[in-house]
Structures are given as C-alpha cells and as structure tokens.
Amino acid sequence: MSTHDKLAMVAEEAIEQVRYSREQARWLDAVVKSIHDVLEGGRADVGARISRAQDLASLASYLAFDLHNYSDVRVSDLQAQLDAAGGAQ
C-alpha cells in the first residue's frame, strides 16, 4: 500500500470519527433539551419530574463519557496510523 493510500485511509477514518462525534453531540443536545422540558413543567408532580431529569442527566453523562473515551482511543489509533504512514505529527 502506498503512502498516499495509507494517508487516504487515515483521513477516511478521521472523517468517520467526526461523523460519530457529530451524532453523539446531536444525541446529547436532545437529552439536554428533554431535561429542560421535564423541568419546565407539566402534569407530573415535582418529584417525578426531578427523577426523570436525573435519569436524563445520567444518560447525558454516559454519552459524554463514552464519546470522550472513544475519541481518546481513536485519536491515539489515528496518530499511530499517520506516523506509520510517514505523515506529519
């Protein structure tokens, strides 16, 4: 495989990582908006709304943690591939 091909493969994987991050950000946005909606009011009593908001906040935390960890791994992997292909650091 040529250096060009290796670099193209790294670039494609990096673009896929950005797409994944964008999707995760969209999910986080939906969860945070849902938290806002739950806390804003409704028919459920305050205790039920708070409980639901806490569950949604836990989900947002999980998604953020997952994205952070996955991104760390991908950055390391992509950097190693780039280095192996002879790319810039």
Summary of the structure (lengths in Angstrom):
residues: 89
radius of gyration: 19.5
end to end distance: 20.4
largest distance: 63.8
contacts: 215
relative contact order: 0.16
helix: 88%
strand: 0%
